[in-house]
Amino acid sequence: MNDILFRQESDSIGTLDVPAEAYYGVQTLRAKQNFRITGHRMHPSFIMSLAALKKAAAITNKEIGTLDAARADAIITACDEIIGGKLHDEFIVDPIQGGAGTSANMNANEVIANRATELMGGKKGEYIVHPNDHVNMAQSTNDVFPTAGKMTVLELIPGLIAQLNRLVDALLAKGVEFDDVIKMGRTQLQDAVPVRLGQSFNAYAHLMMRDIARIEHAVKELSFINMGGTAIGTAVNANPDYLANIAKNVNQVSGLRIELASDLIDATQNTDAFVTISSALKGCAVDLSKISNDLRLLSSGPRTGVAEINLPAKQNGSSIMPGKVNPVIPEVVSQVAFLVIGNDMTVVMASEAGQLELNAFEPVMFHTIFESITTLTNGISTFVDNCVEGITANREHCAELLENSVGTVTALCPYIGYKQAADLAKESLKKNIPIRRLILDKGIMDEEKLTEILDPMKMTYPTYNNVEFKK
């Protein structure tokens, strides 16, 4: 083999030819060969979280005197480069991997070790700074990998919350814009009673507010880490001073606010916090898809459907039917929801599969949670920009549908009773005569009283026998 193009490295399995210019080493290359699964690489934020942890560990080991300053400083500089976006192409391990994340951890150790070795005047593969002895000092995959997973979620969630807040604002704005638009409410897709279109959009906004609260509550559980617990939470090979200072330095490096779990063995073997956040993401996805379904129904037509609202036209809807425009943005939001809902089942099963002192299935757990957060964030962004903000109301059509509906007869029940109101509704439908005219023709009620009772705007406020509810 050409020595210019490759260098030989060995591990406990044997020897491999590693590309001479690669910052990764033999264990990373072996993982690359073993785990050809998704065709993707690890999430950039996860790579930066790994580097942040390695930097915090080097700072801590330097402070307590277990790692010499020269090596520590070289490791810190190498980590800073990765945190800054460099060397990400050297992280070649598939995000779904066997070994509970050991391959990802070693990928980081080898890249950082080789870059630190260069900074100290050595060549790649010489390992003046060793991947295990120096970069991984006082650590195990079993505390580094789950902590990096938690840090990544904590880094990604604010972007999702920001988009959800934008959606809430957009929905509330539509609530104000459409407050005077009265439409027919529907239950089980059948006419019910009047509702203001603005009320519908306000309801969507409050639904999203609850999702934000659930996500923010769930993410708090990820603020407790097991760094320093090493292999199974007993802190084997970790200096007590390291254990006392690692969380402080992780916070300093990352800007996060995290702390050591009170029970490191529990925090090492159990992954319930990831189930909690995944469940909150799933709930948000379900609610987003429900809203999308409503918007598709309300905009259906435009001539033969409900057509009470118009969605912004974003692209041609058909390759064969000229002029057809489809609700593509709500459609893609629902597809994002389907993905997130499926991802949640993956997280649930992966968490359940943990055994004894470690869960070996965190790689697929993290991959799917990161995907859920990213796709939700992007899906909500396009939902706001390309759909919600541009929705308009078909005011005249809403009024026409309302006038022709028999649902308003419900307001008469306190005055004429359910039985007579039901008979009027049936007759109205059978003879195609509006309820108002039918009542006046039969002399059941005078026009002034009927107009007051059947005022559709009044029907959208809590009232009974002309007494309005005051909160």
RODO-2510 file (C-alpha; in nm, 4 decimals, decimal comma):
residues 471
     n   res          X          Y          Z
     1     m     0,0000     0,0000     0,0000
     2     n     0,1307     0,3475    -0,0861
     3     d     0,2654     0,5053     0,2339
     4     i     0,1943     0,8529     0,0935
     5     l    -0,1780     0,7817     0,0635
     6     f    -0,2316     0,5703     0,3743
     7     r    -0,1039     0,5171     0,7236
     8     q    -0,1441     0,1968     0,9230
     9     e    -0,3250     0,1999     1,2563
    10     s    -0,4091    -0,0865     1,4893
    11     d    -0,6753    -0,1568     1,7478
    12     s    -0,7693    -0,4665     1,9448
    13     i    -0,9339    -0,6146     1,6336
    14     g    -0,6362    -0,5742     1,4019
    15     t    -0,4708    -0,3315     1,1594
    16     l    -0,6287    -0,1086     0,8923
    17     d    -0,4972     0,1300     0,6310
    18     v    -0,6289     0,4749     0,7198
    19     p    -0,6132     0,7593     0,4650
    20     a    -0,2952     0,9509     0,5465
    21     e    -0,4654     1,2906     0,5581
    22     a    -0,7635     1,1745     0,7643
    23     y    -0,8035     1,3107     1,1134
    24     y    -1,0106     1,0094     1,2110
    25     g    -0,8380     0,6830     1,2974
    26     v    -0,8735     0,3065     1,2912
    27     q    -1,1735     0,2760     1,5215
    28     t    -1,3688     0,5355     1,3240
    29     l    -1,2823     0,3659     0,9947
    30     r    -1,3884     0,0288     1,1289
    31     a    -1,7216     0,1760     1,2371
    32     k    -1,7626     0,3316     0,8925
    33     q    -1,7213    -0,0132     0,7392
    34     n    -1,9546    -0,1820     0,9867
    35     f    -2,2400     0,0662     0,9994
    36     r    -2,3562     0,1539     0,6492
    37     i    -2,7081     0,2254     0,7659
    38     t    -2,8681     0,5637     0,6883
    39     g    -2,6158     0,7112     0,4476
    40     h    -2,6120     1,0234     0,6664
    41     r    -2,3621     1,1654     0,9089
    42     m    -2,4142     1,2729     1,2657
    43     h    -2,6057     1,5952     1,3255
    44     p    -2,3720     1,9006     1,3210
    45     s    -2,5025     2,0144     1,6603
    46     f    -2,4266     1,6719     1,8052
    47     i    -2,0709     1,6894     1,6702
    48     m    -2,0289     2,0287     1,8356
    49     s    -2,1741     1,8938     2,1600
    50     l    -1,9166     1,6124     2,1600
    51     a    -1,6394     1,8678     2,1044
    52     a    -1,7746     2,0886     2,3826
    53     l    -1,7672     1,7945     2,6249
    54     k    -1,4123     1,7018     2,5260
    55     k    -1,3082     2,0627     2,5773
    56     a    -1,4747     2,0774     2,9189
    57     a    -1,3063     1,7507     3,0182
    58     a    -0,9641     1,8810     2,9089
    59     i    -1,0153     2,2024     3,1045
    60     t    -1,1174     2,0066     3,4120
    61     n    -0,8294     1,7593     3,3876
    62     k    -0,5858     2,0477     3,3416
    63     e    -0,7282     2,2334     3,6426
    64     i    -0,6952     1,9332     3,8744
    65     g    -0,3511     1,8402     3,7412
    66     t    -0,4271     1,5040     3,5821
    67     l    -0,3494     1,6259     3,2273
    68     d    -0,0426     1,8322     3,1386
    69     a    -0,1055     2,1856     3,0174
    70     a     0,0472     2,1379     2,6715
    71     r    -0,1771     1,8477     2,5768
    72     a    -0,4798     2,0059     2,7428
    73     d    -0,4322     2,3301     2,5515
    74     a    -0,3904     2,1442     2,2229
    75     i    -0,7105     1,9488     2,2891
    76     i    -0,8949     2,2695     2,3796
    77     t    -0,7814     2,4407     2,0578
    78     a    -0,8806     2,1416     1,8465
    79     c    -1,2213     2,1356     2,0133
    80     d    -1,2667     2,5069     1,9515
    81     e    -1,2064     2,4485     1,5808
    82     i    -1,4752     2,1796     1,5702
    83     i    -1,7175     2,3928     1,7693
    84     g    -1,6487     2,6661     1,5153
    85     g    -1,7535     2,4377     1,2302
    86     k    -1,4202     2,2953     1,1132
    87     l    -1,3336     1,9277     1,0624
    88     h    -1,6986     1,8166     1,0519
    89     d    -1,6239     1,6184     0,7354
    90     e    -1,3982     1,4000     0,9498
    91     f    -1,6961     1,2745     1,1487
    92     i    -1,7875     0,9894     0,9174
    93     v    -1,9675     0,7446     1,1469
    94     d    -2,3331     0,6745     1,0670
    95     p    -2,5691     0,8161     1,3324
    96     i    -2,7279     0,4728     1,3766
    97     q    -2,4560     0,2439     1,5075
    98     g    -2,4027    -0,0505     1,7380
    99     g    -2,2004    -0,0136     2,0547
   100     a    -2,4117     0,2397     2,2448
   101     g    -2,2331     0,5294     2,0747
   102     t    -1,8740     0,4118     2,1215
   103     s    -1,8008     0,4703     1,7533
   104     a    -1,9245     0,8298     1,7703
   105     n    -1,7227     0,8918     2,0853
   106     m    -1,4086     0,7417     1,9305
   107     n    -1,4634     0,9393     1,6103
   108     a    -1,4482     1,2545     1,8235
   109     n    -1,1518     1,1264     2,0270
   110     e    -0,9486     1,0391     1,7170
   111     v    -1,0208     1,3600     1,5266
   112     i    -0,9397     1,5745     1,8274
   113     a    -0,6281     1,3685     1,9100
   114     n    -0,4860     1,3942     1,5583
   115     r    -0,5547     1,7655     1,5312
   116     a    -0,4068     1,8248     1,8775
   117     t    -0,1042     1,6169     1,7768
   118     e    -0,0582     1,8439     1,4743
   119     l    -0,0818     2,1504     1,6951
   120     m     0,1976     2,0045     1,9076
   121     g     0,4181     1,9537     1,6020
   122     g     0,3447     1,5887     1,5306
   123     k     0,1906     1,4057     1,2365
   124     k    -0,1487     1,2424     1,2109
   125     g    -0,1319     0,8912     1,3527
   126     e     0,1609     0,9621     1,5842
   127     y    -0,0797     1,0403     1,8687
   128     i     0,1351     1,2634     2,0828
   129     v    -0,2091     1,3323     2,2171
   130     h    -0,3760     0,9925     2,2533
   131     p    -0,7475     0,9436     2,1745
   132     n    -0,8151     0,7319     2,4837
   133     d    -0,5508     0,8308     2,7363
   134     h    -0,5772     1,2083     2,6897
   135     v    -0,8880     1,3158     2,4931
   136     n    -1,1078     1,0571     2,6670
   137     m    -0,9465     1,0977     3,0093
   138     a    -1,1916     1,0402     3,2982
   139     q    -1,4667     0,9649     3,0483
   140     s    -1,6583     0,6778     2,8973
   141     t    -1,8841     0,6622     2,5958
   142     n    -2,1546     0,5897     2,8505
   143     d    -2,1414     0,9357     3,0042
   144     v    -2,0193     1,1350     2,7031
   145     f    -2,2700     1,0067     2,4473
   146     p    -2,5940     1,0585     2,6472
   147     t    -2,4730     1,3950     2,7731
   148     a    -2,4004     1,5060     2,4164
   149     g    -2,7482     1,3877     2,3208
   150     k    -2,9060     1,5973     2,5938
   151     m    -2,6943     1,9005     2,5081
   152     t    -2,7924     1,8751     2,1426
   153     v    -3,1627     1,8676     2,2247
   154     l    -3,1143     2,1669     2,4547
   155     e    -2,9404     2,3498     2,1692
   156     l    -3,2060     2,2634     1,9092
   157     i    -3,5231     2,3211     2,1107
   158     p    -3,4993     2,7049     2,1285
   159     g    -3,5185     2,7203     1,7481
   160     l    -3,8335     2,5089     1,7552
   161     i    -3,9885     2,7203     2,0312
   162     a    -3,9105     3,0359     1,8327
   163     q    -4,0979     2,9019     1,5297
   164     l    -4,3887     2,7872     1,7465
   165     n    -4,4112     3,1369     1,8947
   166     r    -4,4149     3,2809     1,5426
   167     l    -4,7012     3,0460     1,4597
   168     v    -4,8922     3,1523     1,7715
   169     d    -4,8480     3,5184     1,6770
   170     a    -4,9639     3,4532     1,3199
   171     l    -5,2713     3,2623     1,4397
   172     l    -5,3624     3,5318     1,6915
   173     a    -5,3270     3,7957     1,4196
   174     k    -5,5740     3,6008     1,2066
   175     g    -5,7984     3,5764     1,5111
   176     v    -5,8163     3,9560     1,5175
   177     e    -5,8480     3,9908     1,1394
   178     f    -6,1335     3,7400     1,1181
   179     d    -6,3136     3,8339     1,4399
   180     d    -6,6133     3,9759     1,2499
   181     v    -6,6419     3,6818     1,0072
   182     i    -6,9245     3,4528     1,1165
   183     k    -6,9299     3,1031     0,9728
   184     m    -7,1136     2,7821     1,0388
   185     g    -6,9438     2,5658     1,2968
   186     r    -6,9362     2,1953     1,2217
   187     t    -6,9249     1,8842     1,4359
   188     q    -6,8557     1,5498     1,2691
   189     l    -6,8435     1,7514     0,9435
   190     q    -7,2133     1,8399     0,9777
   191     d    -7,3622     2,1833     1,0404
   192     a    -7,3676     2,2749     1,4087
   193     v    -7,3973     2,6350     1,5333
   194     p    -7,2352     2,9648     1,4286
   195     v    -6,8791     3,0504     1,5258
   196     r    -6,6563     3,3421     1,4390
   197     l    -6,3694     3,2489     1,2112
   198     g    -6,1464     3,4482     1,4423
   199     q    -6,2487     3,2240     1,7303
   200     s    -6,1315     2,9205     1,5339
   201     f    -5,7883     3,0733     1,4791
   202     n    -5,7651     3,1817     1,8428
   203     a    -5,8368     2,8208     1,9411
   204     y    -5,5506     2,7048     1,7190
   205     a    -5,3212     2,9581     1,8870
   206     h    -5,4112     2,8363     2,2351
   207     l    -5,3521     2,4774     2,1264
   208     m    -5,0008     2,5719     2,0148
   209     m    -4,9401     2,7595     2,3402
   210     r    -5,0086     2,4403     2,5332
   211     d    -4,7654     2,2513     2,3102
   212     i    -4,4978     2,5102     2,3817
   213     a    -4,5590     2,4711     2,7559
   214     r    -4,5393     2,0915     2,7321
   215     i    -4,2137     2,1012     2,5359
   216     e    -4,0573     2,3536     2,7728
   217     h    -4,1578     2,1407     3,0705
   218     a    -4,0277     1,8202     2,9114
   219     v    -3,6921     1,9671     2,8159
   220     k    -3,6145     2,0531     3,1780
   221     e    -3,5583     1,6826     3,2455
   222     l    -3,2645     1,6892     3,0037
   223     s    -3,0733     1,9354     3,2197
   224     f    -2,9381     1,6582     3,4454
   225     i    -2,6317     1,4765     3,3088
   226     n    -2,4161     1,1803     3,4071
   227     m    -2,0753     1,3206     3,3098
   228     g    -1,8162     1,1793     3,5471
   229     g    -2,0169     0,8633     3,6006
   230     t    -1,7983     0,6962     3,3328
   231     a    -1,8900     0,3358     3,2491
   232     i    -2,1995     0,2635     3,4585
   233     g    -2,2335     0,5621     3,6906
   234     t    -1,9864     0,4533     3,9590
   235     a    -1,7248     0,7062     3,8375
   236     v    -1,4524     0,4441     3,7912
   237     n    -1,1253     0,6086     3,6693
   238     a    -1,2614     0,9570     3,7407
   239     n    -1,0817     1,1759     3,9947
   240     p    -1,3220     1,3061     4,2635
   241     d    -1,2072     1,6593     4,1824
   242     y    -1,2974     1,5965     3,8181
   243     l    -1,6437     1,4830     3,9242
   244     a    -1,6837     1,7969     4,1348
   245     n    -1,5915     2,0366     3,8527
   246     i    -1,6970     1,8842     3,5204
   247     a    -2,0551     2,0213     3,5179
   248     k    -1,9306     2,3724     3,5897
   249     n    -1,6920     2,3564     3,2952
   250     v    -1,9511     2,2027     3,0622
   251     n    -2,1731     2,5014     3,1380
   252     q    -1,8862     2,7429     3,0824
   253     v    -1,8021     2,5908     2,7449
   254     s    -2,1570     2,5379     2,6182
   255     g    -2,3466     2,8279     2,7694
   256     l    -2,6071     2,5828     2,8955
   257     r    -2,7364     2,5475     3,2503
   258     i    -2,7011     2,1832     3,3428
   259     e    -2,6027     1,9929     3,6536
   260     l    -2,4959     1,6467     3,7581
   261     a    -2,7770     1,4050     3,8260
   262     s    -2,8171     1,3139     4,1914
   263     d    -2,7938     0,9428     4,0999
   264     l    -2,5348     0,8837     3,8283
   265     i    -2,6194     0,5143     3,7976
   266     d    -2,9828     0,6003     3,7296
   267     a    -2,8794     0,8711     3,4824
   268     t    -2,6511     0,6274     3,2978
   269     q    -2,8924     0,3381     3,2528
   270     n    -3,2295     0,5103     3,2096
   271     t    -3,3489     0,7194     2,9147
   272     d    -3,6957     0,8253     3,0253
   273     a    -3,6132     1,1950     2,9756
   274     f    -3,5794     1,1314     2,6024
   275     v    -3,9142     0,9534     2,5984
   276     t    -4,0702     1,2569     2,7668
   277     i    -3,9366     1,5101     2,5161
   278     s    -4,0190     1,2840     2,2224
   279     s    -4,3749     1,2501     2,3499
   280     a    -4,4081     1,6272     2,3720
   281     l    -4,2822     1,6595     2,0147
   282     k    -4,5325     1,3971     1,9035
   283     g    -4,8163     1,5838     2,0726
   284     c    -4,7149     1,9024     1,8948
   285     a    -4,7022     1,7173     1,5626
   286     v    -5,0502     1,5726     1,6156
   287     d    -5,1907     1,9194     1,6856
   288     l    -5,0176     2,0748     1,3845
   289     s    -5,1623     1,8077     1,1587
   290     k    -5,5106     1,8642     1,3028
   291     i    -5,4852     2,2351     1,2203
   292     s    -5,3564     2,1493     0,8732
   293     n    -5,6494     1,9133     0,8179
   294     d    -5,8917     2,1919     0,9163
   295     l    -5,7301     2,4394     0,6784
   296     r    -5,7496     2,1927     0,3917
   297     l    -6,1191     2,1315     0,4611
   298     l    -6,2066     2,4983     0,5047
   299     s    -6,0280     2,5893     0,1802
   300     s    -6,1608     2,2922    -0,0187
   301     g    -6,3146     2,3650    -0,3559
   302     p    -6,2915     2,6440    -0,4491
   303     r    -6,6302     2,6000    -0,6185
   304     t    -6,7505     2,2610    -0,4978
   305     g    -6,6174     2,2447    -0,1442
   306     v    -6,6434     2,4428     0,1790
   307     a    -6,4322     2,7336     0,0481
   308     e    -6,4730     2,9531     0,3561
   309     i    -6,1050     3,0507     0,3468
   310     n    -5,8382     3,0869     0,0802
   311     l    -5,4861     2,9536     0,1252
   312     p    -5,1998     3,1293    -0,0534
   313     a    -5,1386     2,9766    -0,3982
   314     k    -4,7814     2,8477    -0,3934
   315     q    -4,7431     2,6243    -0,6985
   316     n    -4,9284     2,4452    -0,9744
   317     g    -5,1360     2,1620    -0,8354
   318     s    -5,1476     1,9295    -1,1321
   319     s    -4,9543     1,8235    -1,4389
   320     i    -5,2793     1,7532    -1,6238
   321     m    -5,5494     1,9823    -1,4800
   322     p    -5,4856     2,3479    -1,5735
   323     g    -5,5370     2,6050    -1,3029
   324     k    -5,5557     2,3542    -1,0187
   325     v    -5,3924     2,4734    -0,6967
   326     n    -5,3444     2,2327    -0,4065
   327     p    -5,2964     2,2992    -0,0309
   328     v    -4,9311     2,1940    -0,0490
   329     i    -4,8147     2,3620     0,2715
   330     p    -5,0712     2,1994     0,5040
   331     e    -4,9971     1,8743     0,3210
   332     v    -4,6258     1,8936     0,3962
   333     v    -4,6920     1,9901     0,7598
   334     s    -4,9031     1,6759     0,8005
   335     q    -4,6236     1,4692     0,6469
   336     v    -4,3805     1,6174     0,8979
   337     a    -4,6274     1,5142     1,1678
   338     f    -4,6412     1,1574     1,0375
   339     l    -4,2603     1,1413     1,0528
   340     v    -4,2452     1,2765     1,4077
   341     i    -4,5205     1,0409     1,5281
   342     g    -4,3313     0,7436     1,3836
   343     n    -4,0064     0,8690     1,5346
   344     d    -4,1696     0,8762     1,8761
   345     m    -4,2474     0,5050     1,8528
   346     t    -3,8801     0,4434     1,7676
   347     v    -3,7746     0,6360     2,0779
   348     v    -4,0223     0,4459     2,2954
   349     m    -3,9022     0,1066     2,1736
   350     a    -3,5348     0,2041     2,1994
   351     s    -3,5816     0,3236     2,5558
   352     e    -3,7725     0,0094     2,6521
   353     a    -3,4924    -0,2074     2,5107
   354     g    -3,2354    -0,0837     2,7631
   355     q    -3,0939    -0,3568     2,9851
   356     l    -2,9296    -0,3462     3,3269
   357     e    -2,6672    -0,0690     3,3577
   358     l    -2,6844     0,0780     3,0043
   359     n    -2,9132     0,1475     2,7127
   360     a    -2,7318     0,0451     2,3948
   361     f    -2,9917     0,1988     2,1658
   362     e    -2,9354     0,5684     2,2271
   363     p    -2,7907     0,6206     1,8746
   364     v    -3,1238     0,5591     1,6994
   365     m    -3,3025     0,7428     1,9802
   366     f    -3,0951     1,0552     1,9301
   367     h    -3,1048     1,0377     1,5502
   368     t    -3,4840     1,0325     1,5480
   369     i    -3,5269     1,3020     1,8149
   370     f    -3,2878     1,5351     1,6318
   371     e    -3,4773     1,4658     1,3094
   372     s    -3,8094     1,5350     1,4788
   373     i    -3,6938     1,8695     1,6173
   374     t    -3,5328     1,9770     1,2897
   375     t    -3,8247     1,8797     1,0662
   376     l    -4,0799     2,0318     1,3036
   377     t    -3,8817     2,3560     1,3156
   378     n    -3,8559     2,3755     0,9371
   379     g    -4,2146     2,2614     0,8833
   380     i    -4,3545     2,5276     1,1164
   381     s    -4,1391     2,7929     0,9509
   382     t    -4,2846     2,7222     0,6068
   383     f    -4,6331     2,6872     0,7589
   384     v    -4,6143     3,0432     0,8950
   385     d    -4,4414     3,2041     0,5973
   386     n    -4,6151     3,0256     0,3118
   387     c    -4,9597     2,9552     0,4519
   388     v    -5,0947     3,1033     0,7749
   389     e    -4,9860     3,4633     0,7210
   390     g    -5,1484     3,4697     0,3759
   391     i    -5,4862     3,3141     0,4606
   392     t    -5,7889     3,5200     0,3594
   393     a    -6,1585     3,4755     0,4375
   394     n    -6,4416     3,4383     0,1858
   395     r    -6,6714     3,6626     0,3876
   396     e    -6,9717     3,6644     0,1565
   397     h    -6,9594     3,2891     0,1070
   398     c    -6,9413     3,2330     0,4848
   399     a    -7,2506     3,4515     0,5288
   400     e    -7,4353     3,2685     0,2501
   401     l    -7,3637     2,9256     0,3989
   402     l    -7,4696     3,0495     0,7407
   403     e    -7,7983     3,1871     0,6084
   404     n    -7,8850     2,8602     0,4362
   405     s    -7,8021     2,6419     0,7349
   406     v    -8,0563     2,5047     0,9796
   407     g    -7,8022     2,5007     1,2627
   408     t    -7,9220     2,8374     1,3914
   409     v    -8,2422     2,6698     1,5051
   410     t    -8,0506     2,5516     1,8129
   411     a    -8,0803     2,9027     1,9567
   412     l    -8,4590     2,8640     1,9618
   413     c    -8,4603     2,5596     2,1927
   414     p    -8,4891     2,7638     2,5170
   415     y    -8,7936     2,9413     2,3702
   416     i    -8,9898     2,6765     2,1769
   417     g    -8,8387     2,3509     2,3027
   418     y    -8,6186     2,0884     2,1411
   419     k    -8,9042     1,8937     1,9763
   420     q    -9,0549     2,1875     1,7884
   421     a    -8,7091     2,3172     1,6931
   422     a    -8,6182     1,9722     1,5531
   423     d    -8,9432     1,9576     1,3532
   424     l    -8,8714     2,3014     1,2058
   425     a    -8,5203     2,1936     1,1098
   426     k    -8,6511     1,8859     0,9293
   427     e    -8,9154     2,0878     0,7455
   428     s    -8,6607     2,3526     0,6503
   429     l    -8,4338     2,0915     0,4954
   430     k    -8,7168     1,9057     0,3223
   431     k    -8,8805     2,2147     0,1695
   432     n    -8,5586     2,4116     0,1268
   433     i    -8,7073     2,7059     0,3139
   434     p    -8,4832     2,9107     0,5460
   435     i    -8,5566     2,8689     0,9165
   436     r    -8,6308     3,2387     0,9643
   437     r    -8,8954     3,2475     0,6930
   438     l    -9,0540     2,9232     0,8123
   439     i    -9,0963     3,0545     1,1670
   440     l    -9,2420     3,3831     1,0486
   441     d    -9,4778     3,2085     0,8062
   442     k    -9,6065     2,9868     1,0852
   443     g    -9,6426     3,2813     1,3236
   444     i    -9,4416     3,1073     1,5916
   445     m    -9,2552     3,4235     1,6885
   446     d    -9,2648     3,7911     1,5908
   447     e    -8,9889     3,9236     1,3663
   448     e    -8,8260     4,1510     1,6243
   449     k    -8,7899     3,8731     1,8800
   450     l    -8,6747     3,6250     1,6151
   451     t    -8,4143     3,8659     1,4807
   452     e    -8,2773     3,9114     1,8306
   453     i    -8,2570     3,5382     1,8995
   454     l    -8,1133     3,4439     1,5598
   455     d    -7,8490     3,7167     1,5593
   456     p    -7,5499     3,5031     1,4494
   457     m    -7,2944     3,7277     1,6155
   458     k    -7,4799     3,7014     1,9445
   459     m    -7,4782     3,3240     1,9102
   460     t    -7,0983     3,3214     1,9181
   461     y    -7,0928     3,4554     2,2751
   462     p    -7,1962     3,2533     2,5832
   463     t    -7,5631     3,3463     2,6395
   464     y    -7,8793     3,1814     2,7685
   465     n    -8,2248     3,3386     2,7441
   466     n    -8,0610     3,6660     2,6420
   467     v    -7,8291     3,6669     2,9478
   468     e    -7,4633     3,6933     2,8496
   469     f    -7,1896     3,5137     3,0416
   470     k    -6,9429     3,7524     3,2013
   471     k    -6,6038     3,6187     3,3067
***
